[in-house]
C-alpha cells in the first residue's frame, strides 16, 4: 500500500503522457484515477497511524553505497509524513478533477495533467524520505515541475519570465539546503534522519570556523536548512517568485500554493526539529522571518487587484504564521495550520478559478462585482473559504490560527509576545483584504464593460465537485483534528516524529487575549462592507492623500525594484561585458571566427594559383620536379 501511494502518481504521469493519443479523455481520466487511488490509500495509512499506531520505514532499494556513504530510497511512514501524505494526495486529486473542466479547451491538456501527476510524485518522494539525499531529490523534482507548470503557457512572455524567476529564486534557497546537507555528512558521517538526529545532542556544543568566524555547528546547519525552507516557502526576501507564479493556470496555483510546494519548507523545519531545538539563534531567526513575512504579505494584499495575487499573498502570509509557530517551538501547531490551511486555501484558489472562468480569463477584481446570483455555488464556496481564512469562529482557520497566536503568547518571551502581537494584527489585515476581494467580486455594481452580465455563468459540475470536498474540509478539519494535533495528548499522536527539547506547556490565557482576535475578525466584516461597497469614496480619498504609502504597498515594498538594481542589472552588465569582450572579442575572434577567417584568406590566396592556363600548371610541375631532383642529388 505504501509503495502504491508513492508510485501511482508517477505511473499516472507516464501513462497519461505516453497514451495521450489513445482517446480524447485518456490522459485526464488515467492521471485523476491514479492520483485519486493514491489519496484513498493515504487516508488509510493516516488512519492506521492515528488509530492503530502502524508505521515504519520501508526500504525500496539501496540507492547509493560508496565507502561509508549509504543512502536508501525509502518510504518512511510516521505521523508527520502521514499528515503530509493526506494533504498532498487529497488536494492533488481534487485539483486533477478540477483541471478536467478548467483546462477542457486547452489542446495541451494531456501534457498538463502529466506534469501535475509528476509534481505530486516529487512531493511525495520528499515527504516520505528517511534521508536528506532523497529529500533533496524530491525537493529539486518539485522545483523542476513548478517551472514546467508555471510556464505551461510558454507562448506568453510573462509566463516564461515567471517560471524562470521561480526557478532562479528557488535555486538560492536550494544552495543553502545543499550546504546544510554537505555539513551534515562531513561532521555527522551520515545523511539519514534517525542517525543524524540521534547524534545532534552530542555535537550540540561543537564550534567550527566558518570563513573566519567561530560559530556553533548546529546553528550553522539550521540556518542553511532554513535558507532552503525560505526559498521553497516564499518567506520574506525570497518571496518574490510567488506572486509572479500566478501566470500559470489556476489549478497550478491551487496545487503549488495551497498544499504542496510552499509547505515543503515548513515540513523541513518541523522534520528537523531535533536539530533546531538545539539552536536558539536559528529558532529566533525562524520566528523573526515568519513574523516579517506574515505582516509584509498581508499589507501588500490590501491593495492588490489581481484576484489570484491576493490569494497568493494570503498564502505567503499564512506560511509566515506557520514559521513563527515553529520558531517559538510549537511545531505541532505549525503542522495543524498547514493541515487546515490546505483545505481553505485550495478552496479559495479553485473558487477564484471558477470566477476567472466565468469572466473569460479576467482577473482584475475592479472589473467584476455583482455576480453572486449568477454564480451562486461559487459564491457559497468562496464565502466558506473567506470565513475559514479569516479565522471566523468555529471554522478550520479559527482553531489553527488562534492556536498559533496563543502558543506564541504561552512561550512567555519577548519574541513570543512580539509574534503574538504581529499575529493578531495580521489576522485583522487578513480579514480586511479577504472581505475586500469577496465584496468586490460578488457584491456592489457590475463593473465589467467587455462581458455582459448575462454572459457570465456558473462553472460546470466537474469543477464544482472538488469545491464541495474542500468546503467540507474548510468547515470541519479544525474541529475534528484539534485534539489529535495540538490537544493535551497530542504527543501520543506525534510519537517522536516531532522533537521538543523544552515543550510549551498548556497554560491559562487571559479571556481578553482569547477574545481579541475573534472580535477583530468579526468587526472587520461590517468595516469592509462599508468601505468597499457602501462608501468606497472614503478609501479613494485616503489613497489620494497618501500616494507614497499606497505606491509602497502596491509595489510590494519595492523589494523587486531593489533586487533589480542591486543584483539583476549588475549581473546583466557583467554578463554583457564578458559576452562582448570575452566571448565575442576573444574566444570567437581568435577561435571559430578567427580560424574561419584564416582559412578563407588561405583559400583566396590559393585560389589565385588556379589560373586555368596550361603553361602555368606546366611551369609549377617543372618547378616541383626540379626541387625533387635537387633534393635527391644533394641527399
C-alpha positions in Angstrom: 0.0 0.0 0.0 2.8 2.4 0.9 4.6 1.7 -2.4 1.4 2.3 -4.3 0.9 5.7 -2.7 4.3 6.9 -3.9 4.4 5.3 -7.4 0.8 5.6 -8.6 1.1 9.3 -9.4 4.4 8.6 -11.3 2.7 5.8 -13.2 -0.2 8.1 -13.9 2.1 10.8 -15.2 3.9 8.4 -17.6 0.8 6.6 -18.8 -1.1 9.9 -19.3 1.7 11.4 -21.3 2.6 8.4 -23.4 -1.1 7.5 -24.0 -2.3 11.0 -24.8 -3.1 9.9 -28.4 -5.4 7.0 -27.4 -8.6 8.9 -26.8 -9.5 12.5 -26.1 -10.0 11.9 -22.4 -7.5 9.2 -21.7 -4.8 11.4 -20.1 -7.1 13.3 -17.7 -9.0 10.2 -16.6 -6.0 8.0 -16.1 -4.0 10.6 -14.1 -7.0 11.5 -12.0 -7.7 7.8 -11.2 -4.1 7.1 -10.2 -3.8 10.1 -8.0 -7.2 9.5 -6.6 -6.3 6.0 -5.7 -3.1 7.3 -4.0 -5.3 9.7 -2.0 -7.6 6.9 -0.8 -4.6 4.8 0.3 -3.0 7.8 2.0 -6.2 8.3 4.1 -6.0 4.6 5.1 -2.3 5.0 6.1 -3.2 8.1 8.1 -6.0 6.1 9.8 -3.6 3.2 10.6 -1.1 5.7 12.1 -3.6 7.6 14.2 -5.8 4.7 15.4 -3.5 1.6 15.3 0.0 3.1 15.6 1.1 1.3 12.5 4.1 3.0 11.0 7.6 2.1 9.9 10.4 2.6 7.3 10.1 0.6 4.1 13.3 0.4 2.1 12.6 0.1 -1.6 16.3 -0.4 -2.7 19.8 0.6 -1.7 20.3 3.8 -3.7 23.9 4.7 -3.1 26.7 2.8 -1.3 30.2 4.2 -1.5 32.6 3.6 1.3 30.9 4.9 4.4 28.3 6.8 2.5 25.0 5.0 2.2 21.6 6.2 1.1 18.4 4.2 0.6 15.3 5.0 -1.4 12.7 4.5 1.3 9.2 5.2 2.3 9.2 6.5 5.9 5.8 6.3 7.4 5.4 8.2 10.7 2.7 10.6 12.0 4.4 13.6 10.4 4.7 12.0 6.9 1.2 10.5 7.1 -0.2 14.0 7.6 1.6 15.3 4.6 0.6 12.3 2.5 -3.1 13.1 3.1 -2.7 16.8 2.4 -0.7 16.3 -0.8 -2.6 13.5 -2.4 -6.1 14.7 -1.3 -5.6 18.2 -2.7 -3.8 16.9 -5.7 -6.6 14.5 -6.6 -9.2 17.3 -6.3 -7.0 19.6 -8.5 -6.8 16.9 -11.1 -10.5 16.6 -11.2 -11.0 20.3 -11.3 -8.5 20.6 -14.2 -10.6 18.3 -16.4 -13.2 21.2 -16.6 -10.9 24.2 -16.3 -8.5 23.0 -19.0 -11.1 21.5 -21.2 -10.4 23.8 -24.2 -6.6 23.6 -23.9 -5.1 21.4 -26.7 -2.1 20.5 -24.5 -4.2 19.3 -21.6 -2.6 15.8 -21.5 0.8 17.3 -21.0 -0.6 19.5 -18.2 -2.2 16.5 -16.4 1.1 14.6 -16.7 3.0 17.5 -15.2 0.5 17.6 -12.3 1.0 13.9 -11.5 4.8 14.2 -11.8 4.7 17.1 -9.4 2.6 15.0 -6.9 5.2 12.2 -7.2 8.1 14.5 -6.5 6.3 16.0 -3.4 5.5 12.5 -2.1 9.1 11.4 -2.6 10.1 14.5 -0.5 7.8 13.9 2.4 8.4 10.1 2.8 12.2 10.3 2.7 14.2 9.0 5.5 17.4 10.8 4.5 18.5 14.2 3.2 19.5 13.0 -0.2 16.1 11.6 -1.1 14.5 14.7 0.4 16.8 16.8 -1.9 15.8 14.7 -4.9 12.1 15.3 -4.2 12.9 19.0 -3.4 14.5 19.5 -6.8 11.8 17.5 -8.6 9.2 19.8 -7.1 11.2 22.8 -8.3 11.5 21.4 -11.8 7.8 20.6 -12.1 6.9 24.0 -10.7 9.0 25.5 -13.6 7.1 23.4 -16.1 3.7 24.2 -14.7 4.2 27.9 -14.1 5.5 28.3 -17.6 2.9 25.9 -19.1 1.5 28.6 -21.4 5.1 29.1 -22.7 4.0 31.3 -25.6 3.2 34.0 -23.1 6.3 36.0 -22.3 5.0 36.8 -18.8 4.6 33.1 -18.0 8.1 32.3 -19.2 9.6 35.1 -17.1 7.6 33.9 -14.1 8.8 30.3 -14.5 12.4 31.4 -14.8 12.1 33.7 -11.8 10.6 31.0 -9.7 13.4 28.6 -10.7 16.2 31.1 -10.1 15.0 32.3 -6.7 14.4 28.8 -5.5 18.0 27.9 -6.5 19.2 30.4 -3.9 17.3 28.5 -1.2 18.4 25.2 -2.7 22.0 26.2 -2.5 21.5 26.8 1.3 19.9 23.4 1.7 22.8 21.7 -0.3 25.4 23.4 2.0 23.5 22.1 5.1 23.5 18.6 3.7 27.2 18.8 3.0 27.9 19.9 6.5 25.7 17.2 8.0 27.6 14.5 6.0 31.0 15.9 6.8 30.5 16.2 10.5 27.9 13.5 11.2 29.2 10.9 8.7 25.6 10.2 7.6 22.7 11.8 5.9 20.0 9.5 7.4 17.5 11.4 9.6 17.5 9.0 12.5 21.2 8.7 12.8 21.7 12.5 12.4 19.1 13.4 14.9 20.5 10.9 17.5 23.9 12.4 17.2 22.8 16.0 17.4 22.9 16.2 21.2 26.5 15.0 21.2 27.5 17.8 18.8 25.4 20.5 20.3 28.4 22.3 21.8 30.7 21.8 18.8 32.2 25.0 17.4 33.6 25.3 13.9 35.5 28.1 12.0 33.3 29.3 9.1 35.0 31.8 6.9 37.0 33.2 9.8 34.0 33.2 12.3 33.7 30.8 15.1 30.1 29.5 15.3 28.1 26.6 16.5 27.9 23.7 14.1 24.2 23.0 14.8 23.3 26.7 14.4 25.1 26.9 11.1 23.4 23.8 9.8 20.0 25.0 10.9 20.5 28.5 9.4 21.3 26.9 6.0 18.4 24.5 6.3 16.1 27.5 7.0 17.5 29.3 3.9 16.4 26.3 1.9 13.0 26.5 3.6 12.7 30.2 2.9 13.1 29.8 -0.8 10.6 27.0 -1.2 8.1 28.5 1.2 8.4 32.0 -0.2 9.5 33.7 3.0 10.5 37.4 3.2 13.4 38.3 0.8 13.0 35.0 -1.1 9.2 35.5 -1.7 9.4 37.4 -4.9 8.7 34.4 -7.2 5.3 33.6 -5.5 3.0 36.3 -6.9 4.6 36.1 -10.4 3.8 32.3 -10.3 0.2 33.2 -10.8 0.9 33.4 -14.5 0.4 29.6 -14.5 -3.1 28.0 -14.9 -5.2 28.4 -11.7 -5.1 24.6 -10.8 -1.3 25.1 -10.7 -1.8 27.9 -8.2 -4.0 25.7 -6.0 -1.6 22.8 -6.1 1.6 24.6 -5.6 0.5 27.4 -3.2 -2.0 25.6 -1.1 -0.8 22.2 0.0 2.4 21.1 -1.7 5.4 23.1 -2.8 5.2 26.0 -0.5 4.6 23.8 2.6 7.8 21.9 1.9 9.8 24.5 3.8 7.6 24.2 6.8 7.8 20.4 6.7 11.6 20.6 6.5 11.9 22.8 9.6 9.4 20.5 11.5 11.2 17.3 10.4 14.5 18.8 11.6 13.1 19.9 14.9 15.6 17.7 16.7 18.3 19.9 15.3 16.5 23.3 15.6 15.8 22.7 19.3 19.5 22.9 20.0 19.9 26.3 18.3 18.0 29.2 19.9 19.6 31.5 17.4 18.1 29.5 14.5 14.7 29.4 16.1 14.7 33.1 16.7 15.6 33.7 13.1 12.7 31.5 12.0 10.4 33.4 14.3 11.5 36.9 13.0 11.4 35.9 9.3 7.9 34.4 9.9 6.7 37.5 11.6 8.0 39.7 8.8 6.5 37.6 6.1 3.1 37.5 7.8 2.8 41.3 8.1 4.5 42.0 4.8 2.3 39.8 2.7 -0.9 40.9 4.5 -0.1 44.6 4.0 0.7 44.1 0.3 -2.5 42.1 -0.3 -4.6 45.1 0.9 -4.0 47.0 -2.4 -3.6 44.3 -5.0 -6.2 44.0 -7.7 -5.4 40.6 -9.3 -7.7 38.0 -7.7 -5.1 35.3 -7.8 -2.3 37.5 -6.5 -4.4 38.5 -3.5 -4.9 34.8 -2.6 -1.2 34.2 -3.3 -0.1 36.9 -0.9 -2.5 35.4 1.6 -0.7 32.1 1.2 2.6 33.9 1.8 1.2 35.5 5.0 -0.2 32.2 6.3 3.1 30.5 5.8 4.6 33.2 7.9 2.2 32.1 10.7 3.5 28.5 10.3 7.1 29.5 10.5 6.8 31.7 13.6 4.8 29.0 15.2 7.8 26.6 14.6 10.2 29.3 15.7 8.5 29.5 19.2 8.8 25.7 19.4 5.1 25.0 18.6 5.9 22.7 15.7 2.7 20.7 16.1 0.7 23.8 15.9 2.5 24.8 12.7 1.6 21.4 11.2 -2.0 21.9 12.3 -2.3 25.2 10.5 -0.6 23.6 7.5 -3.2 20.9 7.5 -6.3 23.2 7.8 -4.8 25.8 5.5 -4.5 23.3 2.7 -8.3 22.9 2.5 -9.5 26.5 2.7 -6.6 27.9 0.6 -7.2 25.3 -2.2 -10.9 26.2 -1.9 -10.1 29.9 -2.4 -7.8 29.3 -5.4 -10.2 26.9 -7.2 -13.1 29.3 -6.3 -11.0 32.1 -7.9 -10.5 29.9 -10.9 -14.3 29.5 -11.2 -14.7 33.3 -11.1 -12.0 33.7 -13.7 -13.7 31.1 -15.8 -17.0 32.9 -15.6 -15.3 36.2 -16.7 -13.4 34.6 -19.6 -10.0 34.9 -18.0 -10.5 38.3 -16.4 -8.5 38.5 -13.1 -8.9 42.2 -12.1 -11.4 42.4 -9.2 -12.1 46.1 -10.3 -13.7 44.6 -13.4 -16.1 42.3 -11.5 -18.8 42.8 -9.0 -22.5 41.9 -8.5 -22.4 38.3 -9.7 -23.5 36.4 -6.6 -26.8 35.5 -8.2 -25.1 34.4 -11.5 -22.5 32.3 -9.6 -24.5 31.0 -6.6 -22.4 27.9 -5.9 -19.1 29.7 -6.4 -20.4 32.4 -4.1 -21.0 29.9 -1.3 -17.7 28.2 -1.6 -15.7 31.5 -1.7 -17.7 32.6 1.3 -16.7 29.4 3.2 -13.0 29.9 2.1 -13.0 33.5 3.2 -14.6 32.8 6.6 -12.1 30.0 7.2 -9.1 32.1 6.1 -10.1 35.0 8.3 -10.4 32.7 11.3 -14.2 33.1 11.7 -15.3 31.3 14.9 -15.6 27.5 14.7 -14.3 27.1 11.2 -10.9 25.4 10.5 -8.8 28.6 10.4 -10.2 29.7 13.7 -8.8 26.7 15.5 -5.3 26.6 13.9 -4.6 30.4 13.6 -5.7 31.2 17.1 -3.7 28.3 18.4 -0.6 29.8 16.8 -1.2 33.1 18.5 -2.0 31.5 21.8 1.1 29.3 21.8 3.3 32.3 20.9 1.8 34.1 24.0 2.4 31.0 26.1 6.1 31.0 25.1 6.4 33.8 27.7 9.3 35.5 26.0 9.8 38.9 24.4 10.0 37.4 20.9 6.9 35.3 21.6 4.9 38.3 22.7 6.0 40.2 19.6 5.0 37.2 17.4 1.6 37.1 19.1 1.0 40.8 18.6 2.0 40.6 15.0 -0.2 37.6 14.6 -3.2 39.4 16.0 -2.7 42.5 13.8 -2.0 40.3 10.7 -5.3 38.5 11.4 -7.1 41.8 11.2 -5.4 42.7 8.0 -6.2 39.3 6.6 -9.9 39.8 7.3 -9.8 43.2 5.6 -8.2 42.1 2.3 -10.2 38.9 2.2 -13.5 40.6 2.5 -12.3 43.3 0.1 -11.8 40.5 -2.5 -15.1 38.9 -1.7 -17.3 42.0 -1.7 -15.7 43.4 -4.9 -16.2 40.2 -6.8 -19.7 39.3 -5.7 -21.4 42.5 -4.4 -21.8 46.0 -5.5 -22.3 47.1 -9.1 -21.3 45.0 -12.1 -18.2 46.7 -13.5 -17.1 44.6 -16.5 -17.5 46.5 -19.7 -16.3 43.7 -22.0 -18.6 40.9 -20.9 -22.4 41.5 -20.4 -23.7 40.3 -17.0 -26.0 37.7 -18.6 -22.9 36.1 -20.3 -21.3 35.2 -17.0 -22.2 31.7 -15.9 -21.6 29.1 -13.2 -18.8 26.6 -13.7 -19.6 23.0 -14.8 -20.2 20.3 -12.2 -16.8 18.7 -12.8 -15.3 22.0 -11.4 -17.7 22.3 -8.5 -17.3 18.8 -7.1 -13.8 19.4 -5.8 -15.0 22.6 -4.2 -17.6 20.6 -2.2 -15.0 18.4 -0.6 -12.6 21.3 0.1 -15.6 23.2 1.6 -16.2 20.4 4.0 -12.5 20.4 5.0 -12.7 24.2 5.5 -15.6 23.7 7.9 -14.7 20.6 9.9 -11.0 19.9 9.6 -10.1 22.2 12.5 -12.7 20.9 14.9 -12.2 17.3 14.1 -8.4 17.2 14.4 -7.7 19.8 17.0 -7.3 17.4 19.9 -5.3 15.0 17.7 -2.8 17.6 16.5 -2.4 20.0 19.4 -4.5 18.7 22.3 -3.2 17.7 25.7 -2.4 14.2 24.4 -1.0 15.3 21.1 2.4 13.8 22.0 0.8 10.4 21.8 -0.1 11.1 18.2 3.2 12.6 17.0 5.1 9.7 18.6 8.5 11.4 18.5 8.3 12.5 14.8 8.4 16.0 16.3 11.0 16.7 19.0 10.5 19.1 21.9 13.5 20.0 24.0 11.5 22.4 26.0 7.9 21.9 25.2 5.5 24.8 25.6 3.0 23.8 28.3 -0.7 24.4 28.1 -1.5 27.3 30.4 -4.1 29.8 31.4 -4.6 32.6 28.9 -6.5 35.7 29.9 -10.0 36.0 28.5 -9.4 39.3 26.8 -6.5 37.7 24.9 -8.7 34.8 23.7 -11.4 37.2 22.5 -9.3 39.9 20.8 -8.6 38.1 17.6 -12.2 36.8 17.0 -13.6 40.2 17.8 -11.3 41.9 15.3 -12.3 39.3 12.7 -16.0 39.9 13.3 -15.9 43.7 13.2 -13.8 43.6 10.1 -16.8 42.3 8.1 -19.0 45.4 8.5 -16.0 47.7 8.2 -15.0 46.1 4.9 -18.6 46.2 3.6 -18.9 49.9 4.4 -15.6 51.0 2.9 -15.6 48.8 -0.2 -19.3 48.7 -1.1 -21.4 51.4 0.7 -18.9 54.3 0.7 -15.8 53.4 -1.4 -15.1 57.2 -1.9 -13.6 57.4 1.7 -10.8 54.9 0.8 -10.3 56.6 -2.6 -9.8 59.9 -0.9 -7.4 58.3 1.7 -5.4 56.8 -1.2 -5.2 60.1 -3.0 -3.9 61.8 0.1 -1.4 59.0 0.9 0.0 58.2 -2.5 3.6 57.3 -1.3 2.1 54.8 1.2 -0.2 53.4 -1.5 2.6 53.0 -4.0 4.8 51.5 -1.4 2.3 48.7 -0.8 1.2 48.4 -4.4 4.9 48.0 -5.4 5.3 45.3 -2.7 7.7 47.3 -0.5 9.9 47.9 -3.6 11.7 44.6 -3.0 11.6 43.6 -6.7 12.9 47.0 -7.7 15.7 46.8 -5.1 16.8 43.3 -6.4 16.6 44.7 -9.9 19.1 47.5 -9.1 21.4 45.5 -6.7 21.5 42.1 -8.3 19.8 41.8 -11.7 21.1 44.9 -13.5 24.8 44.5 -12.3 24.6 40.8 -13.3 23.3 41.8 -16.8 26.1 44.3 -17.2 28.8 41.8 -16.1 27.3 39.2 -18.4 27.2 41.7 -21.3 30.8 42.7 -20.7 32.1 39.1 -20.7 29.9 38.4 -23.8 31.2 41.3 -25.8 34.8 41.4 -24.6 35.3 37.8 -23.7 33.1 35.6 -25.9 32.9 37.8 -29.0 36.1 39.8 -28.5 38.5 37.0 -27.6 37.0 33.5 -27.9 35.1 33.9 -31.1 37.7 36.3 -32.6 40.7 34.0 -32.1 38.7 30.8 -32.1 36.0 29.8 -34.6 35.7 33.2 -36.2 39.5 33.7 -36.4 40.1 30.2 -37.8 37.4 30.5 -40.4 38.8 33.9 -41.4 42.3 32.5 -41.7 41.0 29.5 -43.8 39.2 32.0 -46.0 42.3 34.1 -46.6 44.4 31.0 -47.4 41.7 29.8 -49.7 41.6 33.1 -51.5 45.4 33.1 -51.9 45.5 29.5 -53.1 42.6 30.3 -55.5 44.8 32.8 -57.3 47.1 29.9 -58.3 44.2 28.4 -60.2 44.6 30.4 -63.4 43.3 27.9 -65.9 46.4 28.2 -68.2 48.3 25.0 -69.2 51.7 26.7 -69.2 51.2 27.9 -65.6 50.5 24.3 -64.5 53.4 23.0 -66.6 55.7 25.6 -65.0 54.7 24.5 -61.5 55.2 20.8 -62.3 58.6 21.6 -63.8 59.5 23.6 -60.7 58.4 20.8 -58.4 60.3 18.2 -60.4 63.5 20.4 -60.2 63.1 20.7 -56.4 62.7 17.0 -56.1 65.7 16.2 -58.2 67.9 18.7 -56.4 66.8 17.1 -53.1 67.7 13.6 -54.3 71.1 14.7 -55.7 72.1 16.5 -52.5 70.9 13.6 -50.3 
